[in-house]
Amino acid sequence: MFTRDELIEAAGVQPLGGALPESFPGGAVDSRALHPGELFIALPGEQTDGHRFIAAAARAGAGAILCARPDQETLALGVPQLVVSHPLHVLQRLAATHLRRQPHIRVIAITGSNGKTSVKEATGTLLQRLAPTLKTLGNLNTETGLPLTLLRLQPEHQFAVLEMGAQWVGEITELCRIAPPEIAVVTVVGPEHLEYFGSLANVAEGESEAVRALTPEGIAILNDDDPAVRAMAKRTAARVLTYGHRPGTDVRALRTSGDPLTGLSFTLAAGEENVRVRLRIPGSHAVTTALAAAAVALHCGLSLAEIAAGLAELRPAKRRGEIHRGIGGTTLVDDSYNANRQSAIAAVELLRGAHAPDGSRKWFIFGDMLELGIYSPDEHAAVGAAIAEGGIDELVLVGADVSAARDAALHAGMPSARIHYFAARLTDLPALAAARTAAATYVREHLRAGDLLLVKGSLGTGMDSIVAALKAPDNASA
């Protein structure tokens, strides 16, 4: 919630068409997501211009409009408009102003190529045990999403757990200017958005920006298992805490056991203390997620016993390892939100290590990984080679770039009869939809009771439609 005075201060102009309400519950850049009383910010986009939807926002109950040009229909409705040269810049100033007026807030920045959302969710869950905590909604981690998150800050909040994403060097630095962190967590450095970053070295440079933004009084929490993240200790003036599996790590996991599908158990150790933790989120990477969140919570004052109890309550974020009952007595893992090489190989390892009934098969259903540019063939080939190492019975591929995964799997010895490729280019939407339908139909017609199915791919490939086709009719979670 932010005030009229904060908005006028950030905009530097008085409203047209009516008086501003005294306060706003939040803001939105999409008129379909707007709640009554919120500020609608009209921004130009790649596909459309938010100014086209000012009237729709007014009809949806917008408290005011922030825009670059006034809308006459909305003026006639009496909805106030603040007309500025750069609405995005004003939104960012507004968020920064709103944050500064609550100096008791401790800002925690979560960055990294993979696992940001999971770490953000886990950290927010743990800190909520200490005090009211604001966290990024979904993955609103951009130049627009982060300010919108900050506009939801309430006076009672003590922590703000903010996911910060990047596609180019310098982006996280800009986000840290809006929300200077006291604590910064880095998960991993991997091949994300290479089409824009240009190189893995640039990815590492971009992901280091949050720890470089810390003051000497801050805390950098680094994944000791990732050499590129570990090296960031030399690039911050802040105190460094590490998490991982190696001896000497500040917060570490010992004696991991169990089924990676249903959740692993491990001993959480910090200093001379330790406690046993039982997770309910799938994958060995879930242990690393838990360690990152635990490191933040320990620094903020939560005990190991309280952390263990909080970690046991975690569940997968939507479309990030959600487990469902599949059709025909199968188990379906929905990991369709996004993908790069690291997360795809982690999904393969999860599938490989999961316990399955005798006679059942493991299906990896994989769509194109996007925004990789010239690196795409090599990145997809690395996933294909990992699949061919064993433990995956059926490989179903959807898209165009996944042809490199098919070729690499064949070259590494996976039988062609177990590889099923449904080709389509991302730019040909009807063909892509038809390929997804054909892939889902093939799986439906060939699965057996007890089979384990995992669906993975970048968001733009639309692999969630395959998940929907393979869920049991009641759509219940397992």
N, C-alpha and C positions, 0 to 999 in steps of 0.2 A: 504494500500500500504506500502511495506517495501523495504529496500534497499539491494543491494549486500553486502555492508559492514556489515550490521546487520546480514545477513545470515552467512557470513564467521566467524564473531565473535561468533555466537551461535554454529556453527558446529566445529570450531577449526581446520578445514582442508581446503585445496584448492581443487577446482573441478577437475575432470577428464573429458576428452573428449571435452573440449571447454571452451570458456569464458562465465562467467555469465553475464546476462543483468544487467544494472545499477539498475533496480528496478523491483518489482513484484506487480501485482494488488491484489494478495491474494494467498491462498493455498487451496489444496484439498487432501483428502485421498481416494477419489473415482474417478477413471479415467473417469467415466460417467458424473460426476458433474464438471469436470475441465473446466475452461475457458482459452482461449489462453493467454499465457504469465505467467500463475500461476505456483507456485511451487507444484510439486506432491510429497507427502510424502508417501512412501511405508511402510505400517504397517502390521504386522501379525494380523489376526483376528480369530474369533471363527470358521468361515466357510471357509475362504480362506486366502491367503497371498497376500498383496498388491504388492509384488515383481513380481507376475505373470502378473501384468498389467502395468509394467513400459513402455513397448513398446507401448501399447495402449495409455498411457498418452503422450508419445512423439509424436505419430501420431496426437493426439488431440491438439497439440500446446503447450505442457508444456515448460515453460521457463528454468526449471532445475528440477532435480530429487534429492530428499533426501532419501537415502536408506542404508541398512546394507550390501548389496553386489551389485556390479556393474552388469549392464545388457549389454551384448556385442552388441546386436542388436541396442540398443539406443546409445552406444558409436560410432557405425558406422554411425549413423545419425547425429552426431555432437551435441547432446543435452548434456549439462554438467551434471555431477552427483557428488554429495557430499556423500562420503561413510563414515558412522559413525557407532559406535557400537549400539547406541540406538536412532533411528530416532525420536521416540516420545519425548524423553528427549530434543532433540535438538529443536523440534517444540515448546515445552513449553518454553525453554530458549529464543528462537527467539521471541515468543509472549511477554514475559516479558521484553525483551530488547526493543522491538518496543514501548511498552507502556511507559517505563521509559523515552524514548527520547521525549515524549510529556507530560511534567509534568503539563500542564494546564488542562489535561483531568480529569474530575470528574467521578470516577467509582462508579456505583450504582449496588450492588449485590442483586438479587432477589432469595430468597430461600423459601422452604416450601413444604409440602407434596402434596398440591393441589393449583391450581390457579397461578403457577409461570408464565406460558406463557401469561395468560390474563393480569396479573399485569405488566409484562414486556412490552407487547404491549401498554397498556394504559399509562404507564409511559413514554415510548418512544414518543408516540403521543403528550403528554403534553409538554415534554421538548423540542421537536422540535419547539414549538412556541417561545422558548427562544433563541435557538442556534442549529446549526447542531448537530445531535445526532446519534450515532451508537447504534444499539441494536442487540441482538442475533438473528440470522436468524433461523426461525422455533424454534426448541427446541434443538439446538446444545449447550447443557449445560454440556458436559462431559469433561474428561481430554483431549480429542481431539477436541471437538466442541468449547470449550471456546477459546483455542489458535487460532483456525481458524477464529473465530469472530474477535479477536484482530488484526489479520493480515490485516483486512479490514479498520483499523483506518486510517483516512486521517488527514492532518494537521489542517483542518478547524473544525474538530469535537471538541465540548466542553464537551459533555457527552457521557459516554459509559454505557448503561443499559444492564447488563449481567445476564442472567439466570444461576443459578448454581444448578445442580441436584446431587443427591447422592444415592448410594445403600448401603453404609457402612460407619461406623464412620471413620472420618479422611479424607474423600474425598473432602469435601468442604474446609477444611483447606488447602489442596493441591492446590485447585483452587484459594484460596485467596492469596497464595504465588505467583502465576502467576500474578494475578490481585488484588492487595490490594485495598479493597473498602474504599471509604470515607463515603458512606451511605450503610446500609444493611437493607433490608426489609424481614421480615418473615411473611408468609401468615398463614399457619395452620400446626399443627402436626397431622398426621393421619397414618393409617395403610398402608403405601407404602413399597414395596420391603421387606416385613417382612421375606421372604425366606432368604434374605441376611443380613438385619439388625439384625434379631433374636428376637427383642422385640420392643414394642412401646417406651420404655424408651430409647433404642438405637436410634430410629428415632428422638426423641426429642434432644438427645445429638448431633446427626449429623446435624440437622437443626439449632442448636444454634451456629455452628462453625463460621458462617459469622459475627455474632454480637460480638463474642469473638475475632475475628481478628481485630476489629476496634480499632483505637487509641483513646485517650481521646478527640481528636479534631473531631472525627467522630460522625455520627448520626445513632442510631439504631431505626428503625421504626417498631413497633410491633403491631400485631393484638390483641387488648385488649379483644376481644370476645372469644379468645381461651386461656384457663387457662395455658396450657403448653407454649404457646408463651409469654403470659404476664409474666410468671416466668423468662423468659430470661433477663428481666431488671436487675436482680441481677448478671448476668453473663457477663456483658460488662462494659468496662471502659468509653464507649462513652455516650453522652447525649442521652436520650430516648424520642422519640415521640410515642404516641399511636394513633391508629385509631380503630373505632368500633361504637357501638350503646349505650354503657353505659354512664350515666352522668359522667362528669369529664374527658372523653376521649379528647385528644387534637384535633383530627379531627374526627367528628362524623356525623352520619346520623340521621335526625329527620323527623317525619311525612312522612313515606314512603307510597306510594299509587300506584295504577295502576295494569296492567296485567303483571305478571312475564314473560309471553311468548313474548310479544312485547316490553317490557322494562318498568321498574318502574321509578317513579319520587320520589325525596326526597329532603329535605333541607340539604345542606352541610354547616356545622357549624364549625368554627375554632375561638376560642377566643370569641370576641364579634361580629364577622362578620358572616353572613350567606347568602346563595344564593340558589335559587331553581335549581335543576338539573333534566334533562329529559334524561334517558338512552335509547339506542337502542339495547342493548344486553340483552339476556334473563336471567331470574333467579334472585332470591333474593341474591345469592352470587355475582351477578354483582355489587350490591351496595358496598359490601366489597372490591371488586376489585377497584372500583372507589375511595373509601376512601384511599386505600393504595397509589394509583398513585397520588391522590391529596396531600397527606402528603409529598411525595417527591417533587412535583412541588412547593408547598408552601415554603418549606425550600429553594428551589433553586431560588425563586424570582418571581414566577407567581402569579398573583392576583386571588382571588376567582372567579371573573367574567370571567377571561380568562380560568380558569380551567373548569368552567361550560360549556363554549362554546366548549372547547376541548373534554370534556366527552360526549357531545351530538353527536360528530362525530364518536365515537367508534362503531365498528361493530365486531361481533364474529370472533375469529380466526378460521381458517379452521378446520372443523370437531369438533369444540368445541362450540356447541350450534347454529350452522348455521341453518337457517330456509329456507326450500324449499317448493315449491308447490309439493305435492305428487300426485300420480295417483288417478283417480276417485274423484277428488274434495276434497282431504285430505290435511292436513298440516303436513309436515315432519320435525322433528328436528334431525339434525345430530350431535350427541354428541359421535361419535364412536372412537375418537382418543385414549382415554385411560380411565381407571376406577379403583377406589378403593372404599371402603365402603362409605367414606364421599362424594365423587363426585357422586356415584350412588344414594345415598339417596337424595342428592341435586337435581339430575335429576328427581327423583320421586316426590319431593316436587314441582318442577317447573311444571311438568305435572299435578299434583293434583290441583295446584292453577290457572292454565291457564283457561281463559274463552273459552268456546266451545259452538257451536250452540245446541239448544235443540234437543234431540234425537241422538246426536253424541256420540261416545265412545272415550275413551283414551286408547291407546295401549302402553305398555312399553315392548320394544324388547331388550332383555338383554343377552349379551354373557359373558363367563367366565372372571373373574378378575384374573390376573396372578401374579406370584412372591410373593405369600402369604404363601407358605410352609405349615407348620402344622396348621397355622391360617386360612387356606382357608375355611374349613367348617363353622366356626363361622362367618367369615366375609360375606360370601354369605348368611348365614341364617339371619344375621342382615338386609340385604337388602330385603330378602323375607318377613320378619316380617313388615318392613316399608311399603312395597307394600300392604300388607293385611290390613293396617289401613284404607283403603278406598280411593275412588277417582280414582282408576285405574280399568278400566273395563276389559281389556284383557292383560294377561301376556304371552309373548312369550319368551322362553328360548332356548339358543343354547350353546352347549358345554357339559362338564362333571361336573365341580365343581358347576355349577348353579343348580344341583339337590338339593343341600342344600337349595337354595333359594326357590325352588318348595316346598320342605318338610316343611319349616318354614311358607310359605304362606298358605299351606293347614292346618297346625296345628293352625294357627292364625284365621282360618275361611274363607279363600278365597275359593269359590266353585271350585271344580276340573274342571268343564266344562269351566272355564275361564282361565285355565292354560294350555299352549300348549308347550310341551317339545320336543325338537329335539336334541337327545343325540349324542355326538361324542367326542372323545378324541382329544386334541390338537395335539398329536403326530401322529395321523392318518389323514393326510392332505386330502386324497380323501373323507373320511367319514365326515370330518369337512366341506368341501366344499359342500357335498351333504346335510348336515344338514342345512347349511345356505340357500341353494337353496330351500329346503323344507319349511323352516320357511318363507321365502319371498313369496313363492307360497301360503302358507296358508293365510298369511295376505292379499295378493292381491285378493284372492277368497272370503274373508269374510269382507273386509272393506266396509264402507258406506261413501257416500259424507258427508263432514263435520267432519269426524273422525280426531283425533290428534294422530300422531305416533311419538314416540321418540325412537331412537336407541342408545344403550349404550353398551360398552364393552371394554376390553383391546385391544391394538393394534394388538397383536398376534392372536386374535380370528377372525380377518378379518371381523368385522361387517360392514365395509364400503361397502362391496359387497351387503349387504342387503339394505343399503341406496340407492345404484345405482339402484337396482331392484324396489324400491318404489318411485323414483322420477318421476315427470311428464315428458313426452317425451322431452319437451324443456329444461329440467334441469335448469329451471329458479329459482332464489331465490325469496322467498316471500317478 
